[in-house]
Amino acid sequence: MDTRRPHNGDGFGVGYYTPPSLGPEPCIFTSTIPAWNCINLERLAAKTTSSLIFAHVRATTEGSLSDNNCHPFRHGRLMWMHNGNVGGWKFVKRRLADSLGDQWFMGVQGGTDSEWAFALFLDSLERAGHDPNSDPGPDGFGHTVLRKAMLQTIKRINQFIKEIPEQFRGDEDLDTRSLLNFAVTDGQSVVCTRYVSSTTDEAASLYFSSGTNWKQEGPKGNYKMERRDKGADIVLVASEPLTFERDNWVTVPTNSTLTIHKQTVMIHPIIDEYYNPSPSYTRSSGFAVSKGLVSNAPGAAQALTSGMSGAVTPPLGLMEVESMSGATE
């Protein structure tokens, strides 16, 4: 963490998967104090290993300062976190909540739009015929299942915003643009999104890097991604580059998903009314900057590390990029 810019001090959370003998559910550690002031985090991190880790530092937008509002959120073996905001939240919250099955409605413990979005994801997963309470087996739910549930979650959020009654449309507090950088994992596959519900605005930033070794170099806290061969054992996904070697980081395209599964990184466009296929199309970064969610401005860093055999990536030059037509269901 770059402590030279001590933003996002409204708590933090770390979630990680333990050996199978301890069960398939991830361990979650959260605190409401700033991450850089938590000596226990430093002590635990120095002696903890895991094949897959979610980490999140929080800047409050919705919900009070409490452990229940710290990411990542968990249900069974699933973990979830969010960087951004749901547009027009106070105007769509009731509609979103009313659409949920009882279990997912009652499962929300905090007051953030992020946790309600996770409840919506669980509801979408169940509606697609996959019980979030079930044990999906050693291979998890599958990256395609997770990605489709994620896309349905975004689609439903957009629909709730479109259904905001006309009498509220002139409210000066209403901004219908959403920044939806979500991340979900079942311990085997990981799906992340970089998304904004706008045709003219840029999404919150998101990057990934891969290599064979994440090595500390120089002063304490300085790390570098090494590539000893053409293979890769580690994938990092973050809202801003975590090292000074910017050429080691690949920008995730706006309005797309990034999937990590079995030695492959896949990028799929999210094709809806806010998608533009032109590589030369430019968007304004003003909205994301105003929220502090781009890499050259104070931003909420969300990072994922994966070193497990089922979620590593090939060399960046061999990255698999797939079309997503038909995957927007």
C-alpha positions as CSV (number, residue, x, y, z in Angstrom):
1,M,0.0,0.0,0.0
2,D,1.3,3.4,-0.9
3,T,1.2,5.3,2.4
4,R,2.4,8.5,0.9
5,R,-1.2,9.1,-0.1
6,P,-3.1,8.0,3.0
7,H,-6.6,7.9,1.5
8,N,-9.3,5.3,2.0
9,G,-9.0,5.2,5.7
10,D,-12.5,4.1,6.5
11,G,-11.6,0.5,7.3
12,F,-10.3,-2.4,5.3
13,G,-10.8,-6.1,4.8
14,V,-8.8,-9.2,3.7
15,G,-10.4,-12.5,2.6
16,Y,-8.4,-15.6,1.7
17,Y,-8.8,-19.3,1.2
18,T,-7.3,-21.8,3.6
19,P,-6.2,-25.5,3.2
20,P,-9.2,-27.7,2.3
21,S,-9.0,-29.5,5.6
22,L,-10.3,-26.3,7.2
23,G,-13.3,-26.2,4.9
24,P,-14.1,-24.4,1.5
25,E,-15.2,-21.1,3.0
26,P,-12.8,-18.2,2.9
27,C,-11.5,-16.6,6.1
28,I,-12.4,-12.9,6.3
29,F,-10.6,-10.3,8.5
30,T,-12.0,-6.8,8.6
31,S,-11.3,-3.7,10.7
32,T,-12.6,-0.1,10.8
33,I,-9.2,1.4,11.5
34,P,-7.0,2.5,8.5
35,A,-5.0,-0.4,7.1
36,W,-1.7,1.4,7.5
37,N,-2.4,1.8,11.3
38,C,-3.2,-1.9,11.9
39,I,-0.3,-3.6,13.4
40,N,-2.3,-6.9,13.6
41,L,-2.7,-6.8,9.8
42,E,1.1,-6.6,9.4
43,R,1.6,-9.4,11.9
44,L,-0.9,-11.7,10.3
45,A,0.1,-11.0,6.7
46,A,3.7,-11.9,7.5
47,K,2.7,-15.4,8.6
48,T,-0.3,-16.2,6.3
49,T,-0.1,-17.9,2.9
50,S,-3.0,-18.5,0.5
51,S,-3.6,-19.4,-3.1
52,L,-6.2,-16.7,-3.5
53,I,-6.6,-13.4,-1.7
54,F,-9.1,-10.5,-1.9
55,A,-8.1,-7.2,-0.2
56,H,-10.0,-3.9,0.0
57,V,-9.5,-0.5,1.6
58,R,-12.6,1.6,2.1
59,A,-13.6,5.2,1.5
60,T,-17.1,5.6,2.7
61,T,-19.8,6.5,0.2
62,E,-22.8,4.5,1.6
63,G,-23.2,3.0,5.0
64,S,-21.6,3.8,8.4
65,L,-18.1,3.0,9.6
66,S,-18.5,-0.5,10.9
67,D,-17.1,-4.0,10.3
68,N,-20.3,-5.1,8.6
69,N,-19.7,-2.5,5.9
70,C,-16.1,-3.5,5.2
71,H,-15.4,-5.6,2.1
72,P,-15.0,-8.3,1.1
73,F,-18.4,-9.9,1.7
74,R,-18.9,-13.6,1.9
75,H,-21.6,-16.2,1.4
76,G,-20.5,-19.8,1.6
77,R,-17.4,-20.2,-0.6
78,L,-18.1,-17.0,-2.5
79,M,-16.4,-13.7,-1.9
80,W,-17.3,-10.3,-3.3
81,M,-16.0,-6.7,-3.3
82,H,-16.8,-3.5,-5.1
83,N,-15.0,-0.3,-6.1
84,G,-17.4,2.5,-7.1
85,N,-21.1,3.3,-6.6
86,V,-24.6,2.3,-7.7
87,G,-26.1,5.3,-9.4
88,G,-29.2,6.9,-7.8
89,W,-28.8,4.6,-4.9
90,K,-31.4,6.1,-2.5
91,F,-33.9,6.0,-5.4
92,V,-33.3,2.3,-6.3
93,K,-32.5,0.7,-3.0
94,R,-36.1,-0.3,-2.2
95,R,-36.7,-1.6,-5.7
96,L,-33.6,-3.7,-5.6
97,A,-34.4,-5.0,-2.1
98,D,-38.0,-5.9,-3.1
99,S,-36.7,-8.0,-6.1
100,L,-34.6,-10.3,-3.9
101,G,-35.5,-13.7,-2.5
102,D,-36.1,-13.7,1.2
103,Q,-32.8,-15.4,2.0
104,W,-30.7,-12.8,0.2
105,F,-32.8,-9.9,1.5
106,M,-32.3,-11.1,5.1
107,G,-28.7,-11.9,4.6
108,V,-27.6,-8.3,4.2
109,Q,-25.9,-7.2,7.4
110,G,-24.6,-3.7,6.6
111,G,-25.8,-0.6,4.8
112,T,-23.6,-0.4,1.7
113,D,-24.8,-0.4,-1.9
114,S,-21.9,-2.9,-2.4
115,E,-23.4,-5.5,-0.1
116,W,-26.8,-5.1,-1.6
117,A,-25.2,-5.6,-5.1
118,F,-23.7,-8.9,-3.7
119,A,-27.2,-9.9,-2.6
120,L,-28.5,-9.2,-6.1
121,F,-25.6,-11.3,-7.5
122,L,-26.6,-14.2,-5.3
123,D,-30.2,-13.8,-6.3
124,S,-29.2,-13.8,-10.0
125,L,-27.1,-16.9,-9.5
126,E,-30.0,-18.7,-7.9
127,R,-32.4,-17.6,-10.7
128,A,-30.0,-19.1,-13.2
129,G,-30.4,-22.5,-11.5
130,H,-27.2,-22.5,-9.3
131,D,-27.8,-22.6,-5.6
132,P,-25.3,-20.4,-3.8
133,N,-25.8,-22.5,-0.7
134,S,-24.7,-25.7,-2.5
135,D,-21.3,-27.2,-2.7
136,P,-20.4,-26.9,-6.3
137,G,-17.5,-29.3,-6.0
138,P,-13.7,-28.9,-6.3
139,D,-14.0,-26.9,-9.6
140,G,-16.4,-24.4,-8.1
141,F,-19.4,-23.0,-10.0
142,G,-17.4,-22.4,-13.2
143,H,-16.2,-19.1,-14.6
144,T,-19.0,-19.0,-17.2
145,V,-21.7,-19.3,-14.6
146,L,-20.1,-16.6,-12.4
147,R,-19.6,-14.3,-15.4
148,K,-23.2,-14.6,-16.6
149,A,-24.6,-14.0,-13.1
150,M,-22.3,-10.9,-12.9
151,L,-23.7,-9.6,-16.2
152,Q,-27.2,-10.2,-15.1
153,T,-26.5,-8.3,-11.8
154,I,-25.3,-5.3,-13.8
155,K,-28.3,-5.5,-16.2
156,R,-30.7,-5.6,-13.3
157,I,-29.0,-2.6,-11.6
158,N,-29.3,-0.6,-14.8
159,Q,-33.0,-1.6,-15.1
160,F,-33.8,-0.4,-11.5
161,I,-32.2,3.0,-12.4
162,K,-34.3,3.3,-15.6
163,E,-37.4,2.7,-13.5
164,I,-36.8,5.6,-11.1
165,P,-40.1,7.5,-11.2
166,E,-40.2,10.6,-13.3
167,Q,-41.1,12.9,-10.4
168,F,-37.6,12.2,-9.0
169,R,-35.7,12.8,-12.2
170,G,-35.2,16.5,-11.4
171,D,-33.8,15.9,-8.0
172,E,-30.4,17.6,-7.7
173,D,-29.1,14.7,-5.7
174,L,-29.9,12.2,-8.4
175,D,-27.0,11.0,-10.5
176,T,-27.9,7.8,-12.4
177,R,-24.3,6.9,-13.4
178,S,-22.9,3.8,-11.8
179,L,-19.3,2.8,-11.4
180,L,-19.4,-0.9,-11.1
181,N,-15.9,-2.4,-10.6
182,F,-17.0,-5.7,-9.0
183,A,-14.9,-8.8,-8.1
184,V,-16.3,-12.2,-7.2
185,T,-14.6,-15.6,-6.7
186,D,-15.6,-19.1,-5.6
187,G,-12.0,-20.0,-4.8
188,Q,-11.3,-21.4,-8.2
189,S,-12.4,-18.9,-10.8
190,V,-12.3,-15.1,-10.5
191,V,-14.5,-12.6,-12.4
192,C,-13.9,-8.8,-12.2
193,T,-15.7,-6.0,-14.0
194,R,-14.7,-2.6,-15.1
195,Y,-17.9,-0.8,-15.9
196,V,-19.6,2.5,-16.1
197,S,-23.3,3.1,-17.0
198,S,-22.5,6.0,-19.4
199,T,-21.6,6.4,-23.0
200,T,-19.3,9.4,-22.4
201,D,-17.7,8.8,-19.1
202,E,-14.7,6.6,-18.2
203,A,-15.0,3.8,-15.7
204,A,-13.0,3.6,-12.5
205,S,-9.5,2.3,-13.3
206,L,-8.5,-1.4,-13.3
207,Y,-5.3,-3.2,-14.1
208,F,-3.7,-6.6,-14.0
209,S,-0.2,-8.0,-14.0
210,S,1.2,-11.5,-14.1
211,G,4.5,-13.3,-13.6
212,T,6.3,-16.1,-11.8
213,N,7.3,-14.3,-8.6
214,W,6.1,-11.3,-6.6
215,K,9.4,-10.2,-5.0
216,Q,10.2,-7.5,-2.5
217,E,13.0,-5.2,-3.6
218,G,14.7,-2.2,-2.0
219,P,12.9,-0.5,0.9
220,K,10.2,-2.3,2.8
221,G,6.9,-2.4,1.0
222,N,8.5,-2.1,-2.5
223,Y,7.7,-5.1,-4.7
224,K,8.3,-6.2,-8.3
225,M,6.7,-8.8,-10.6
226,E,9.4,-11.1,-12.0
227,R,9.0,-13.3,-15.1
228,R,11.6,-16.1,-15.0
229,D,10.1,-17.9,-18.0
230,K,7.1,-17.8,-20.4
231,G,4.8,-19.3,-17.8
232,A,3.1,-17.3,-15.0
233,D,2.1,-18.4,-11.5
234,I,0.7,-15.1,-10.1
235,V,-2.0,-12.8,-11.2
236,L,-2.6,-9.4,-9.6
237,V,-5.7,-7.3,-10.3
238,A,-5.8,-3.9,-8.8
239,S,-7.5,-0.5,-9.2
240,E,-4.2,1.1,-9.7
241,P,-0.7,-0.2,-10.4
242,L,1.0,-1.5,-7.2
243,T,4.6,-1.0,-8.5
244,F,6.5,1.7,-10.3
245,E,7.0,-0.5,-13.3
246,R,3.9,0.7,-15.2
247,D,4.8,-1.4,-18.2
248,N,4.2,-4.5,-16.2
249,W,0.5,-3.5,-15.8
250,V,-2.2,-4.0,-18.5
251,T,-5.2,-1.7,-18.5
252,V,-8.6,-3.6,-18.4
253,P,-10.8,-2.0,-21.1
254,T,-13.8,0.0,-20.1
255,N,-17.0,-1.9,-19.9
256,S,-15.5,-5.4,-19.9
257,T,-15.1,-8.4,-17.6
258,L,-11.8,-10.0,-16.7
259,T,-11.9,-13.7,-15.9
260,I,-9.1,-15.8,-14.4
261,H,-9.4,-19.5,-14.8
262,K,-7.0,-22.4,-15.4
263,Q,-3.9,-20.7,-16.7
264,T,-5.9,-18.2,-18.8
265,V,-6.9,-14.6,-18.5
266,M,-10.0,-13.8,-20.6
267,I,-11.3,-10.4,-21.4
268,H,-14.9,-10.1,-22.6
269,P,-16.7,-6.9,-23.6
270,I,-19.9,-6.1,-21.8
271,I,-22.2,-5.4,-24.8
272,D,-25.1,-3.2,-23.9
273,E,-26.2,0.4,-24.6
274,Y,-23.1,1.8,-22.9
275,Y,-20.6,-0.2,-24.9
276,N,-18.5,1.3,-27.8
277,P,-16.5,-1.2,-29.8
278,S,-14.2,1.5,-31.4
279,P,-10.6,1.3,-30.0
280,S,-10.2,5.0,-30.8
281,Y,-13.3,6.1,-28.9
282,T,-12.4,8.5,-26.0
283,R,-14.3,9.0,-22.8
284,S,-14.1,11.7,-20.1
285,S,-12.4,10.7,-16.9
286,G,-13.9,13.7,-15.0
287,F,-16.6,11.6,-13.3
288,A,-14.3,8.9,-12.1
289,V,-11.7,11.5,-11.0
290,S,-14.4,13.3,-9.0
291,K,-15.0,10.0,-7.1
292,G,-11.3,9.5,-6.6
293,L,-11.4,6.2,-8.7
294,V,-8.6,6.6,-11.3
295,S,-5.0,5.6,-11.0
296,N,-3.6,9.1,-11.1
297,A,-6.0,10.3,-8.4
298,P,-6.7,9.1,-4.9
299,G,-8.4,5.8,-5.4
300,A,-9.8,2.9,-3.5
301,A,-7.3,0.1,-4.1
302,Q,-8.8,-3.3,-4.5
303,A,-6.4,-6.1,-5.1
304,L,-6.5,-9.8,-5.9
305,T,-3.6,-12.2,-5.8
306,S,-3.8,-15.7,-7.2
307,G,-1.1,-18.3,-7.2
308,M,-3.2,-21.4,-7.4
309,S,-2.9,-23.9,-10.3
310,G,-6.4,-23.2,-11.4
311,A,-6.1,-19.5,-11.7
312,V,-2.8,-18.5,-13.3
313,T,-2.3,-16.7,-16.5
314,P,-0.1,-17.3,-19.6
315,P,2.4,-14.7,-20.7
316,L,0.6,-11.4,-21.5
317,G,1.4,-11.7,-25.2
318,L,-0.7,-14.9,-25.2
319,M,-3.6,-13.5,-23.3
320,E,-6.9,-15.0,-24.6
321,V,-9.4,-12.4,-25.7
322,E,-12.9,-13.7,-26.5
323,S,-16.0,-12.3,-27.9
324,M,-18.9,-12.0,-25.5
325,S,-21.9,-12.0,-27.9
326,G,-24.4,-14.3,-26.4
327,A,-22.9,-13.9,-22.9
328,T,-25.0,-10.9,-21.9
329,E,-27.9,-13.0,-20.8
